[in-house]
């Protein structure tokens, strides 16, 4: 019998009363390995109630004591690194090295959150007027909700969201991705083992309909979302309508501009990693390159040569370079995009459709794909495919390249490959991308900086991680005080705060 997974509320693993379960696959084999519950609205509310009940005691716990739990968690994450890496590879399909990176990023974010007491420190000014002192404190708000996608099942819920949220004194309900819930579930168990009080972290799986409860619930103070732009806009709008703060990290179509002075072999190697790592299922993938015409043929040839050497195979074999996509439905979607690109007029240089891995014929594999001569207006070059598909746009010069890049409605990341300092500096100034790489194919910053997408790649005021994350998970409280000596206590004049007292 396929295992039925449970949800986590109030520190307990509970069996859902739903009659609807969702299949969880091993993408490398195409087999159903577990079934996760579509939790009922009542069960989602139960998780929120558990988080609300845990908040008073947890928020009153001294900040330095709160992060001691994260110290213990960090040790447990390192201790279980191989187990967690295998679990990510097994349920998501990303190759072993990429899965290890997923877990490592969760650890990195946990390490950053351990510093929350310092980052939560406020500001103070003595004698803002005669005898008056003003202090700004940062306080936790209450219960947050995290709504997460399938593609980084460890890093996003248990790196970007949970550590900083709880370090700041809040509690959280995670709506885990139904296709890849087990990594977050396992780490939730490690939080409990690390000594986190019951109810501080809660985890449910459900459909979008039940998740609406989190957007409307009066006890939810903020929403952190990662997913598609259409859903992100809806989440952001609805959260605002119900008076909640929100951060919505959405789609991307990251571009790289390659100028003619870039070293071809080194640049091709960087593009290979950025375009085909995680099988392209990441919002900081590099699915489009705008190449100066003078080196386009040479660069495309070098990329194809390297792409053909990549091993496509089961995710949990350590020599695999490109694992399967997460589901049969997503595999079909990516293959349909390739077909559409050809129909739109792109030149097929390398075709990954119909890829079969011996012994894993039912796996959800798509091989590395290259579409050249992608023109303006071709949807394959403008919309997110989320697979191992590289589009090549040929440009005359720097100006045409950056114009094409900035014309795109998404602006998560952008990259330039060049040895020219002037053009590199101009690119950094003029690109719309929120995370910018100079000869760096995937410019994801370390966790002490925010993950800062722009345009339709992000909706909200504060990004996740970095000091933005601290501000998102806290609210400021400004306190002005004055104390009197015996003579002042006898004065009858009322202070008017006009600078004259």
Secondary structure by P-SEA (a helix, b strand, c coil): ccbbbbbbcccccccccccbbbbbbccccccccbbbbcccaaaaaaaaaaaaaaccccccccccccaaaaaaaaaaaaaaaaaaaaaaaacccccaaaaaaaaaaaaaaaaaaaaccccccccccccccccbbbbbbbbbbcbbbbbbccccccccccccccaaaaaacccccccccccccaaaaaaaaaaaaaccccccbbbbbbcccccccccccccccbbbbbccaaaaaaaaaaaaaacccbbbbbbbbbbbbbcccccaaaaaaaaaaacccccccccccccccccccccaaaaaaaaaaaaaaccccccccccccbbbcccaaaaaaaaaaaaaaaaacccccccccccccccccccccccbbbbcccccccccccccccccbbbbbbbccaaaaaaaaaacccccbbbbbcccaaaaaaaaacccccbbbcccccccccccccccccccccccccccccaaaaaaabbbbbbbbcccccccccccccccccccc
